[in-house]
C-alpha cells in the first residue's frame, strides 16, 4: 500500500517507538538492531541524541538524523555544520541519491512500517473536528487519561514560568514583586491583562507597600498610574485621588500608562477595568505581606478567601468616575477569586516551589487544583460532551493545556492519548 505526504514528525514517531515491521538494513546490506532510539531533540542539532545501535557486528553510540529524502542532508546544509559530524546513522524515508553521505551508514525505511499507521495519523491531522480524536477519546482507559492530564497540568504550570522568569529579570529576582505582577496581570481577566501588567511594571510593589496603611493613597497610586485621573474630574473622591497622586507621582518620579489602553467594550459593568482597579487597590491595602499569607494557606478555600476584596465606598454608586449608578457594593465575586487563584496564584506557588526545591509547596499547589471545582467555559463544555471528567480545576486546566498545546497544533504523535488511539486496531482499520 502506498502512502503520500509523509512528514518528518511521523518518521520521528516511528523511530522513537521503534514501530518497524521488519529488520532495518543499511544501504550496504548490514542489519540494524536498535538498543535505544536515543533522546528526541526538539532543538537545533541531530534529531535523536545518545542512541545505542548495533550495525552489523559493530556497537554504536551517538546521534541519529532523520529526513524524508537523502538529499535533504545537503539541502539543510548539514555538511557544513560541525554539530552533525557526530551523526552515526542517517535514516530516510526515500533514498533519492545514488551516492551516500561519505561513509555514514544510511537506511531507507519506506517499506519498513505499517502504512495503515500513517493513514490513521493522516486522518487525525486532516480532521475538521474540534480536536482530531474527539470521537475516539472516550475509548481510552481512564487511568491512561488521568496520567496524561497530570503531565498536561504540570506542563501548563511550567509554561507560566516564562512570564515569571521575565518578571524576575525586571525585578532583579524579587519574588514579592513578581507575585504582585502576576496577580496584577490576572486581575485584567484576559481582556485587560496587558494594561494591568503594564501598570504593575510602572508601579513597583515596594512603593505601594510604603502606603499599605492608607487605602486612599493606594487607590490614588493605582488609578493615577492607570492614567485615569485628571484635574477635570468633578466629584470630591476623584479630586482627592488626583491631588494625592499628583504629590506621589512627583515624589516617586512616576510615569502613568496611557488611559486608552483600558478596554470597556463588550464587558459587563461589574467587570469594567475601573472596578477591577478599585478591587485591586483594596486588596493591596487590606492584605499585609500578601505573598507570605498565600504561602501559609493549607486549603484551597483558605486561599480563595484571601482574595475577598471589595472596592472602596465611592464605587458602590459608580462604574466610571464621571457617572453615578444604582447603589451596589462592588465586591470581587467568588468565581473571580477562584479564577485569580487558578490562573495566577497556584502557578506562582508551583514555580516558586520549584525554584526553592520545595516539593511540599509544589504538591500543595497541585492538591489545591483538586480541591477547586472545574471552571465551565466553551472549551470545557466540548471536553465534557466528549466524556472527559471536568469535575476539578486540575482536570479542566490540564484539558485547556492539552487543547492549546497539542490538539490545536496537531501534535497527536507527541500526545499519549493520540499515540494510544493511533495504534489501536480500530483506528488502524479506520485509517485504511
C-alpha positions as CSV (number, residue, x, y, z in Angstrom):
1,X,0.0,0.0,0.0
2,X,1.4,3.4,-1.0
3,X,1.2,6.4,1.3
4,X,1.7,10.1,0.5
5,X,2.6,13.3,2.2
6,X,4.7,11.7,4.9
7,X,6.4,14.2,7.2
8,X,9.4,14.2,9.4
9,X,7.3,14.3,12.6
10,X,5.8,11.0,11.7
11,X,9.2,9.5,10.8
12,X,10.5,10.7,14.2
13,X,7.5,8.9,15.8
14,X,8.2,5.7,14.0
15,X,11.9,5.8,15.1
16,X,11.2,6.9,18.7
17,X,8.8,4.0,19.4
18,X,10.6,1.5,17.0
19,X,7.4,0.8,15.1
20,X,9.1,-1.2,12.4
21,X,7.6,-4.3,10.8
22,X,10.8,-5.7,9.6
23,X,14.6,-5.6,10.3
24,X,16.2,-2.4,9.1
25,X,19.0,-2.9,6.6
26,X,21.5,-0.3,5.7
27,X,22.1,0.5,2.0
28,X,25.3,-1.5,2.2
29,X,23.4,-4.6,3.5
30,X,24.1,-4.5,7.2
31,X,21.3,-5.2,9.7
32,X,20.4,-2.7,12.3
33,X,19.4,-3.5,15.9
34,X,18.0,-0.6,17.9
35,X,19.0,-1.0,21.6
36,X,17.9,2.6,22.3
37,X,16.5,5.1,19.8
38,X,18.0,7.9,21.8
39,X,16.6,11.2,23.2
40,X,14.3,13.1,20.9
41,X,15.8,16.5,20.3
42,X,13.3,19.3,19.6
43,X,16.0,22.0,19.2
44,X,18.8,22.6,16.7
45,X,21.1,19.6,16.0
46,X,20.5,15.9,15.2
47,X,17.0,14.6,15.7
48,X,18.0,11.9,18.3
49,X,21.0,12.0,20.6
50,X,22.7,9.3,22.6
51,X,21.2,6.5,20.6
52,X,22.5,2.9,21.0
53,X,22.7,0.7,17.9
54,X,24.2,-2.5,16.6
55,X,25.0,-2.1,12.9
56,X,26.3,-5.4,11.5
57,X,28.8,-6.6,14.1
58,X,29.6,-3.1,15.5
59,X,28.1,-1.4,18.5
60,X,27.5,2.3,18.0
61,X,26.6,5.1,20.4
62,X,25.9,8.6,19.0
63,X,23.3,10.7,17.2
64,X,20.7,9.9,14.5
65,X,19.4,12.3,11.8
66,X,16.1,11.6,10.1
67,X,14.9,13.1,6.7
68,X,12.2,12.4,4.2
69,X,14.9,12.3,1.4
70,X,18.6,11.6,1.5
71,X,19.1,14.8,-0.5
72,X,17.7,16.8,2.4
73,X,21.0,16.4,4.2
74,X,22.6,18.7,1.6
75,X,19.5,20.9,1.3
76,X,19.6,21.6,5.0
77,X,23.3,22.4,4.9
78,X,24.3,19.7,7.4
79,X,27.5,19.0,5.6
80,X,28.7,22.5,6.6
81,X,27.6,22.2,10.3
82,X,30.0,20.5,12.7
83,X,27.1,19.7,15.0
84,X,26.2,16.9,12.6
85,X,29.6,15.4,12.5
86,X,28.6,13.1,15.3
87,X,25.7,11.5,13.4
88,X,26.2,7.8,13.2
89,X,23.1,6.9,11.2
90,X,21.1,8.7,8.5
91,X,17.5,7.5,8.4
92,X,15.5,8.4,5.4
93,X,12.0,7.6,4.1
94,X,13.2,7.8,0.5
95,X,16.8,7.2,-0.7
96,X,16.9,9.6,-3.7
97,X,20.6,9.7,-4.2
98,X,22.9,7.2,-5.8
99,X,25.8,8.3,-3.6
100,X,25.7,8.3,0.2
101,X,27.0,11.0,2.5
102,X,30.6,9.8,2.8
103,X,31.0,6.6,5.0
104,X,28.0,7.3,7.2
105,X,25.6,4.3,7.4
106,X,22.2,5.1,5.8
107,X,18.9,3.2,5.9
108,X,15.7,3.7,3.9
109,X,12.6,2.9,5.8
110,X,9.9,3.5,3.2
111,X,8.7,-0.1,3.3
112,X,9.6,-0.9,7.0
113,X,6.4,0.2,8.8
114,X,2.7,-0.4,8.5
115,X,1.3,2.2,6.0
116,X,-2.1,2.0,7.8
117,X,-0.4,3.7,10.8
118,X,0.4,6.7,8.7
119,X,-3.1,6.7,7.2
120,X,-4.6,6.7,10.7
121,X,-2.3,9.6,11.6
122,X,-3.2,11.5,8.4
123,X,-6.9,11.1,9.2
124,X,-6.2,12.8,12.5
125,X,-4.1,15.8,11.2
126,X,-6.6,16.4,8.4
127,X,-9.6,16.2,10.7
128,X,-12.0,19.1,10.9
129,X,-13.3,18.1,14.3
130,X,-12.9,20.4,17.4
131,X,-10.0,18.1,18.3
132,X,-8.8,15.4,16.0
133,X,-9.7,12.4,18.3
134,X,-12.9,13.9,19.8
135,X,-14.9,10.9,18.6
136,X,-12.5,8.2,19.8
137,X,-11.0,9.7,23.0
138,X,-13.8,8.2,25.2
139,X,-12.4,4.7,24.4
140,X,-9.0,5.4,26.1
141,X,-8.6,4.0,29.6
142,X,-9.4,6.5,32.4
143,X,-6.1,5.6,34.1
144,X,-4.2,6.5,30.9
145,X,-6.1,9.7,30.5
146,X,-5.5,10.6,34.2
147,X,-1.8,10.1,33.9
148,X,-1.6,12.2,30.8
149,X,-3.7,15.0,32.3
150,X,-1.3,15.2,35.3
151,X,1.5,15.8,32.8
152,X,-0.6,18.3,30.9
153,X,-1.2,20.3,34.1
154,X,2.4,20.4,35.0
155,X,3.4,21.4,31.5
156,X,0.8,24.2,31.7
157,X,2.2,25.4,35.0
158,X,5.8,25.3,33.6
159,X,4.7,27.4,30.7
160,X,3.8,30.1,33.2
161,X,7.5,30.1,34.2
162,X,8.3,32.1,31.1
163,X,6.3,35.0,32.4
164,X,7.7,34.6,35.8
165,X,11.3,34.5,34.5
166,X,10.7,37.7,32.6
167,X,9.3,39.3,35.8
168,X,12.2,38.0,37.8
169,X,14.6,39.8,35.4
170,X,12.7,43.0,35.6
171,X,12.5,42.9,39.4
172,X,16.0,41.6,40.0
173,X,14.8,38.4,41.5
174,X,12.3,40.0,43.9
175,X,9.7,37.3,44.4
176,X,7.3,39.7,46.2
177,X,7.3,42.0,43.2
178,X,6.9,39.0,40.8
179,X,3.8,37.8,42.7
180,X,2.4,41.3,42.6
181,X,2.9,41.5,38.8
182,X,1.4,38.0,38.3
183,X,-1.6,39.0,40.4
184,X,-2.0,42.3,38.5
185,X,-1.9,40.6,35.1
186,X,-4.6,38.2,36.2
187,X,-6.8,41.0,37.5
188,X,-7.1,42.0,33.9
189,X,-9.0,38.8,33.2
190,X,-7.6,38.4,29.6
191,X,-9.2,41.5,28.0
192,X,-7.2,43.9,30.2
193,X,-4.4,41.7,31.2
194,X,-1.8,43.7,29.2
195,X,-2.6,47.2,30.7
196,X,-2.7,45.6,34.2
197,X,0.7,44.2,33.6
198,X,2.0,47.5,32.3
199,X,0.6,49.2,35.4
200,X,2.4,46.8,37.7
201,X,5.7,47.3,35.8
202,X,5.3,51.1,36.1
203,X,4.4,51.0,39.8
204,X,6.7,48.8,41.9
205,X,5.1,46.9,44.8
206,X,7.7,48.4,47.2
207,X,6.2,51.8,46.6
208,X,2.7,50.5,47.4
209,X,4.0,48.8,50.5
210,X,5.1,52.1,51.9
211,X,1.4,53.2,51.9
212,X,-0.3,50.0,52.9
213,X,-1.9,51.7,55.9
214,X,-3.5,54.3,53.8
215,X,-6.1,52.9,51.4
216,X,-6.8,56.2,49.8
217,X,-3.1,56.6,48.8
218,X,-3.0,53.1,47.4
219,X,-6.1,53.8,45.3
220,X,-4.6,57.1,44.1
221,X,-1.4,55.4,43.0
222,X,-3.3,52.6,41.2
223,X,-5.7,54.9,39.3
224,X,-3.1,57.5,38.7
225,X,-0.6,55.1,37.2
226,X,-3.5,53.7,35.2
227,X,-3.8,57.1,33.5
228,X,-7.4,57.6,34.7
229,X,-7.0,60.6,37.0
230,X,-7.0,64.2,35.8
231,X,-7.9,67.7,37.0
232,X,-11.3,67.7,35.2
233,X,-12.9,65.1,37.5
234,X,-15.6,67.0,39.4
235,X,-16.6,64.8,42.4
236,X,-14.8,65.0,45.7
237,X,-13.3,61.5,45.8
238,X,-11.7,61.5,42.4
239,X,-10.5,65.1,43.1
240,X,-8.9,63.9,46.3
241,X,-7.3,60.9,44.5
242,X,-5.9,63.2,41.8
243,X,-4.4,65.6,44.3
244,X,-2.8,62.8,46.2
245,X,-1.5,61.2,43.1
246,X,0.0,64.5,41.8
247,X,2.1,64.7,45.0
248,X,3.1,61.0,45.0
249,X,3.9,61.0,41.3
250,X,6.4,63.7,41.8
251,X,7.8,62.1,45.0
252,X,8.5,58.8,43.2
253,X,9.1,60.1,39.7
254,X,6.3,58.0,38.2
255,X,5.1,57.9,34.6
256,X,1.5,56.7,34.1
257,X,0.4,54.4,31.3
258,X,-1.9,55.6,28.6
259,X,-5.6,55.7,29.5
260,X,-6.7,54.5,26.1
261,X,-5.2,51.1,26.8
262,X,-8.1,50.1,29.0
263,X,-10.9,48.3,27.3
264,X,-14.5,48.7,28.4
265,X,-16.3,47.4,25.3
266,X,-18.1,44.0,25.5
267,X,-17.7,43.9,29.3
268,X,-20.4,43.9,31.9
269,X,-20.2,47.0,34.1
270,X,-19.2,44.9,37.1
271,X,-16.1,43.8,35.1
272,X,-15.1,47.3,33.9
273,X,-11.4,47.9,34.5
274,X,-12.3,50.8,36.8
275,X,-14.0,48.3,39.1
276,X,-11.2,45.8,38.9
277,X,-8.6,48.5,39.6
278,X,-10.6,49.6,42.7
279,X,-10.8,46.0,43.9
280,X,-7.1,45.5,43.2
281,X,-6.3,48.6,45.3
282,X,-8.5,47.4,48.1
283,X,-6.8,44.0,48.1
284,X,-3.3,45.6,48.3
285,X,-4.3,47.9,51.1
286,X,-6.2,45.2,53.1
287,X,-3.7,42.4,53.0
288,X,-0.3,42.8,54.6
289,X,2.6,40.9,53.2
290,X,0.3,39.1,50.7
291,X,2.8,36.6,49.4
292,X,3.6,35.3,52.9
293,X,-0.1,34.9,53.6
294,X,-0.6,32.9,50.4
295,X,2.2,30.5,51.3
296,X,0.7,29.8,54.7
297,X,-2.7,28.7,53.3
298,X,-3.3,25.0,53.8
299,X,-6.6,24.6,51.9
300,X,-7.9,26.0,48.6
301,X,-10.8,27.7,50.4
302,X,-8.3,29.5,52.7
303,X,-6.6,30.7,49.6
304,X,-9.7,31.8,47.8
305,X,-11.0,33.7,50.9
306,X,-7.7,35.6,50.9
307,X,-8.8,37.4,47.7
308,X,-12.1,38.6,49.1
309,X,-11.8,42.2,48.1
310,X,-14.4,45.0,48.0
311,X,-13.9,48.3,46.1
312,X,-14.0,51.5,48.2
313,X,-17.3,53.1,49.1
314,X,-17.2,55.5,46.2
315,X,-17.6,52.6,43.7
316,X,-20.8,51.5,45.4
317,X,-22.6,54.1,43.2
318,X,-20.2,54.3,40.3
319,X,-18.8,52.2,37.4
320,X,-17.0,55.3,36.0
321,X,-15.5,58.4,37.6
322,X,-17.9,60.6,35.7
323,X,-21.3,58.9,36.1
324,X,-23.3,57.7,39.1
325,X,-25.1,54.4,39.1
326,X,-27.6,52.5,41.2
327,X,-26.1,51.7,44.6
328,X,-24.4,48.2,44.7
329,X,-21.3,47.1,46.5
330,X,-18.6,46.1,44.1
331,X,-17.2,43.0,45.8
332,X,-14.9,40.6,43.9
333,X,-17.1,37.5,43.5
334,X,-16.0,34.1,44.5
335,X,-15.9,33.0,40.8
336,X,-13.5,35.8,40.1
337,X,-11.4,35.0,43.1
338,X,-11.3,31.3,42.0
339,X,-10.0,32.4,38.6
340,X,-7.3,34.5,40.2
341,X,-6.2,31.6,42.2
342,X,-6.2,29.2,39.3
343,X,-4.5,31.5,36.8
344,X,-2.0,33.4,38.9
345,X,-1.6,32.2,42.5
346,X,-1.3,28.4,42.0
347,X,1.1,28.7,39.0
348,X,3.2,31.1,41.1
349,X,3.2,28.7,44.1
350,X,4.3,25.8,41.8
351,X,7.1,27.7,40.1
352,X,8.2,29.3,43.3
353,X,8.3,25.8,44.9
354,X,10.4,24.5,42.0
355,X,12.8,27.4,42.3
356,X,13.3,26.7,46.1
357,X,13.4,22.9,45.5
358,X,10.4,22.8,47.9
359,X,8.4,19.7,46.8
360,X,5.8,20.2,49.6
361,X,4.9,23.6,48.1
362,X,4.6,22.2,44.6
363,X,2.5,19.3,45.7
364,X,0.3,21.7,47.8
365,X,-0.4,23.8,44.7
366,X,-1.4,20.7,42.7
367,X,-3.6,19.5,45.6
368,X,-5.4,22.9,45.6
369,X,-6.3,22.3,42.0
370,X,-8.0,19.1,43.0
371,X,-10.0,21.0,45.7
372,X,-11.4,23.6,43.3
373,X,-14.4,22.8,41.1
374,X,-13.6,22.9,37.4
375,X,-14.5,26.0,35.5
376,X,-17.1,25.8,32.8
377,X,-16.4,27.6,29.5
378,X,-16.9,26.8,25.9
379,X,-13.8,24.7,25.6
380,X,-14.6,22.7,28.8
381,X,-18.2,22.1,27.5
382,X,-16.7,20.5,24.4
383,X,-14.5,18.2,26.6
384,X,-17.4,17.3,28.8
385,X,-19.5,16.3,25.8
386,X,-16.7,14.0,24.8
387,X,-17.0,12.2,28.1
388,X,-14.0,13.8,29.8
389,X,-14.0,14.3,33.6
390,X,-14.2,18.1,34.2
391,X,-15.1,17.9,37.9
392,X,-12.0,19.7,39.2
393,X,-9.8,22.6,38.2
394,X,-6.9,20.0,38.0
395,X,-8.6,18.4,35.0
396,X,-10.0,21.5,33.4
397,X,-6.7,23.3,33.4
398,X,-5.0,20.2,32.1
399,X,-7.6,19.8,29.3
400,X,-7.2,23.5,28.3
401,X,-3.4,22.9,28.1
402,X,-4.0,19.7,26.0
403,X,-6.2,21.6,23.6
404,X,-3.9,24.6,23.1
405,X,-0.5,22.9,23.1
406,X,-1.3,19.6,21.4
407,X,-4.7,19.4,19.7
408,X,-4.7,22.8,18.1
409,X,-1.1,22.1,16.8
410,X,-2.0,18.6,15.7
411,X,0.7,17.2,18.0
412,X,-1.0,13.8,18.1
413,X,2.3,12.0,17.8
414,X,3.6,13.7,21.0
415,X,0.4,13.0,22.9
416,X,0.0,9.8,24.9
417,X,-3.7,9.7,24.1
418,X,-3.1,10.2,20.4
419,X,-0.4,7.5,20.5
420,X,-2.8,5.0,22.1
421,X,-5.5,5.8,19.6
422,X,-3.3,5.8,16.6
423,X,-2.0,2.3,17.4
424,X,-5.4,0.9,18.3
425,X,-6.7,-1.7,15.9
426,X,-9.9,0.3,15.3
427,X,-8.1,3.4,14.2
428,X,-5.6,1.4,12.0
429,X,-8.6,0.0,10.2
430,X,-10.3,3.4,10.0
431,X,-7.2,4.9,8.6
432,X,-7.0,2.4,5.8
